[in-house]
Every structure is written in structure tokens, then in C-alpha cells.
Amino acid sequence: MENYYYNRLDKAGQAAYHAMKTGLTSLAPSFYVPLLDGKTLADIYFMIRLDHPELFYSVKYSYRYYQNSENAEMIPEYLFEKKKILENQKALQSRVEKLARPAMKLSEMEKLLYIHDFICQNVHYDKLKKAYSHEIIGSLGQGVAVCEGIAKGVKILCDALNLWCVIGISEANPDKNIKYRHAWNIVRVNGKYYHLDATFDNSVGKKEEIRYDYFLLSDKQIFRDHEPLIWKLPSCEDGDHFYYKEKKLSFTKMEDVQKRAAQAVKKGKTLIFHWRGGYLTREVLLDMLKIFEEEAAKKSKHSLISVNWPQAVIQVRFEEELPEEQMILQEANEGEQYREEENA
């Protein structure tokens, strides 16, 4: 288990972190922490729950202190009564152990695929924004979550499978109409760091058709459509081991696009691939559409293209009837995104 954020705090911050974690773990109604400024205490409270998703039962707090005191009394707000928390802890521990068991002997890459696919097939985005949807009780217990709950679900499964994993947080950007923070994961495979955003893949894929547009991306790739991180994380410099390139579905030539399109039409399957033969312009897409229509016509079909433009991933379906729109721009997103805490 990686205590990533704890290890990046100064001595006073680590003391506050330890006091908070001890108090929350023991389900204390209140506990004392070193008196730091309000923002620092709020940040540390965030960090604890990113390092330890098993602390799913506290989502906000208040605190008070006396003048000239060196400590503050923190009063956490718990989602459930103590008995209910203990029941949920037991159920979630059993759930995580059961999910991890079949993947124990897999390679690092296979474990990450296993976790990613489980999330994409079993967790739905919670538009109702329940409090537990920001925690593992939502993603792993109820099958509904927002990005925070999904990222925490990924992390706790990685922890159970001895994979290095942390949760990254990006800030809101009102100028781009991004109203909330967003959460995803950074993982380590074969000694190198990569971004993994199961929430974004969940948004562009379907239960029966999993997407890997955000599986093992570099900094350069992920920040095409993600805001900068609030807290520094390891650099992800390797851009050569993302899913589509590993699966030989990253094309640089139109001949390869045509060849794979012909195979997909013949087999009656959907084609999903990544384009890295230069900028993905509208002209390039129109050239591809022409190829897809030519291949589809051989089986008396038509093509429907869905494009994740920032990541240059194209999905092509071949259908019996001509669709009203042959080209759809997909927008990967996190829906409500990462909720800001309301701490007193």
C-alpha cells in the first residue's frame, strides 16, 4: 500500500495526517490534531482518503480550537452509525478479497487490465450523486460511483494485488466550463509510470464493448483532455505502451486502416483503433470515411464513425442502414467530477 501523499508532507503535516488517520480508523467522535491553517488541514484530510480508500465512511468534518492552543479538536462526520460502518467494512473487505483472488498470479499488466475491465463492466456513473458514490462503498459495494469513487476502487484493488497505484486530482477550470475537480489513477508497470482513467473509458465505452483510450497514457497523452494535477505525482514519460499500440491497433498508414476495415466488415465486427499518422484533421477523417464506406459497400452496409478526437481513437460500426449522422464526436468525461469538500 502506497502512502504517497503522507511521504510528501513535512513533519508537522505528517503528525496531523497520523492523528487524523488514527482518529478516523478508531471511529472516534472527535480527536486532536496539530493546529495548522484550515486549508492545510483540509488538504491533509483529502490526502489521507486518497492514500486509504478503506476510510470510506467519513466525507467531511468541522474543527475548533482555543486561542494560543497548539492543537485543534477535529469532529468528523460519519456517513453511517458505528454498527453499520463495521458491517460495511466487513462486507467490503470480503468483496475486495474475492475480486482480487482470481488475478493474484497474473502479470502486472494483466492485473491492471483485470481491474480496469471490472470497473468498466460493473460500475455505472451515479448521476444522483449520493454521498457514498465518492467512496469505494459506491464503486465496489453498490456498483455506482463518480470519478472519485472509481479511482478509489481502482486503487484499493491495486493495493490488494500488490500494484503501485496512487490517485491524482486535477483542478476545476471555469474558463473551459469544467466546474469540478477530477480524479484518476497513476500506476507503475515494469518500473515505469502511466496514467489510467477508468472513468473516462467508462464514459466512451459500453459494458459489452470496453474502451481503452485512457489505459496507460503518458503525461503528453493524458493532458490533451485533462487539467493539470493539483499535487505533483511521478512523471509519466513513456508514450509507447498504451493499449492500442500494444495490441497493434495504432496505425500510421491509410493502407493499414483499409486492411483492418475490410477484416472488420467481413467478420461483422466493430473496429476500434488509434491514429498516429500525423494530426487527426477533418480531412483525414473524411478520407477514412471514404475507405470505410467502400469496404462496407462490399457487404451492402454503411459505416458509422465515433471519434475521441483528443486521443485520436476512432470506432467504426458497420450497419445495414445509412445512419443520419455518419460521424459522431465522442466526448470522454467524468460527469459530475470530483466534488469539493465543504469543511467548516
C-alpha positions, 0 to 999 in steps of 0.5 A, a space after each residue: 500500500 502506497 502512502 504517497 501523499 503522507 511521504 510528501 508532507 513535512 513533519 508537522 503535516 505528517 503528525 496531523 495526517 497520523 492523528 487524523 488517520 488514527 482518529 478516523 480508523 478508531 471511529 472516534 467522535 472527535 480527536 486532536 490534531 496539530 493546529 495548522 491553517 484550515 486549508 492545510 488541514 483540509 488538504 491533509 484530510 483529502 490526502 489521507 482518503 486518497 492514500 486509504 480508500 478503506 476510510 470510506 465512511 467519513 466525507 467531511 468534518 468541522 474543527 475548533 480550537 482555543 486561542 494560543 492552543 497548539 492543537 485543534 479538536 477535529 469532529 468528523 462526520 460519519 456517513 453511517 452509525 458505528 454498527 453499520 460502518 463495521 458491517 460495511 467494512 466487513 462486507 467490503 473487505 470480503 468483496 475486495 478479497 474475492 475480486 482480487 483472488 482470481 488475478 493474484 498470479 497474473 502479470 502486472 499488466 494483466 492485473 491492471 487490465 483485470 481491474 480496469 475491465 471490472 470497473 468498466 463492466 460493473 460500475 455505472 456513473 451515479 448521476 444522483 450523486 449520493 454521498 457514498 458514490 465518492 467512496 469505494 462503498 459506491 464503486 465496489 459495494 453498490 456498483 455506482 460511483 463518480 470519478 472519485 469513487 472509481 479511482 478509489 476502487 481502482 486503487 484499493 484493488 491495486 493495493 490488494 494485488 500488490 500494484 503501485 497505484 496512487 490517485 491524482 486530482 486535477 483542478 476545476 477550470 471555469 474558463 473551459 466550463 469544467 466546474 469540478 475537480 477530477 480524479 484518476 489513477 497513476 500506476 507503475 508497470 515494469 518500473 515505469 509510470 502511466 496514467 489510467 482513467 477508468 472513468 473516462 473509458 467508462 464514459 466512451 465505452 459500453 459494458 459489452 464493448 470496453 474502451 481503452 483510450 485512457 489505459 496507460 497514457 503518458 503525461 503528453 497523452 493524458 493532458 490533451 483532455 485533462 487539467 493539470 494535477 493539483 499535487 505533483 505525482 511521478 512523471 509519466 514519460 513513456 508514450 509507447 505502451 498504451 493499449 492500442 499500440 500494444 495490441 497493434 491497433 495504432 496505425 500510421 498508414 491509410 493502407 493499414 486502416 483499409 486492411 483492418 476495415 475490410 477484416 472488420 466488415 467481413 467478420 461483422 465486427 466493430 473496429 476500434 483503433 488509434 491514429 498516429 499518422 500525423 494530426 487527426 484533421 477533418 480531412 483525414 477523417 473524411 478520407 477514412 470515411 471514404 475507405 470505410 464506406 467502400 469496404 462496407 459497400 462490399 457487404 451492402 452496409 454503411 459505416 458509422 464513425 465515433 471519434 475521441 478526437 483528443 486521443 485520436 481513437 476512432 470506432 467504426 460500426 458497420 450497419 445495414 442502414 445509412 445512419 443520419 449522422 455518419 460521424 459522431 464526436 465522442 466526448 470522454 468525461 467524468 460527469 459530475 467530477 470530483 466534488 469539493 469538500 465543504 469543511 467548516 
